Amino acid sequence: MSTQLTSEYVLTRYDSFSVILEECPRAGELLSDYGLHCASCFLNEYDSVEVGADSHGMTEEEMLEMLAEINGQLEKEWQRQQARG
């Protein structure tokens, strides 16, 4: 089961994994679906999404596509939660 969102959230290439995991655990779950298992990495405090994606062999285009897909999913989940009240 996925983590509930507590507020609207937009993920950027410059966000550090530690901030993402603190502010929006659901985004961390979605990142792991793309092979970025950053919650357990000791570098999550220092690395941004951009650095992590590059470290895992993603091209810039793949990273941008991933961010767009994750942000789209976060937006859909946020809208669903708001509709339910």
LINNOR-V688652 format. One record per backbone hydrogen bond with DSSP energy under -0.5 kcal/mol. NH is the residue of the N-H (numbers start at 1). CO is the residue of the C=O. E is the energy in kcal/mol with one decimal. If there is no record, write none. Layout:
BEGIN
NH,CO,E
NH,CO,E
END
This chain:
BEGIN
15,12,-1.1
17,47,-2.1
18,44,-2.3
20,16,-2.3
21,17,-2.9
22,18,-1.5
23,19,-3.2
24,20,-3.2
27,24,-1.2
28,24,-1.2
29,25,-1.9
30,26,-2.2
31,27,-2.5
32,28,-1.8
33,29,-1.1
34,30,-0.6
34,31,-1.3
35,32,-1.7
36,31,-2.0
37,35,-1.1
38,36,-1.7
41,38,-1.1
44,41,-1.6
46,43,-1.8
47,43,-2.6
49,15,-1.7
50,13,-2.5
52,48,-2.8
53,49,-3.0
54,50,-2.2
55,51,-2.6
56,52,-1.5
57,54,-1.8
58,53,-2.7
63,59,-2.4
64,60,-2.7
65,61,-2.2
66,62,-2.5
67,63,-2.7
68,64,-2.3
69,65,-2.5
70,66,-2.9
71,67,-2.9
72,68,-2.1
73,69,-2.2
74,70,-2.9
75,71,-2.4
76,72,-2.2
77,73,-2.6
78,74,-2.5
79,75,-2.6
80,76,-2.4
81,77,-2.3
82,78,-2.4
83,79,-2.2
84,80,-1.6
85,81,-0.8
END
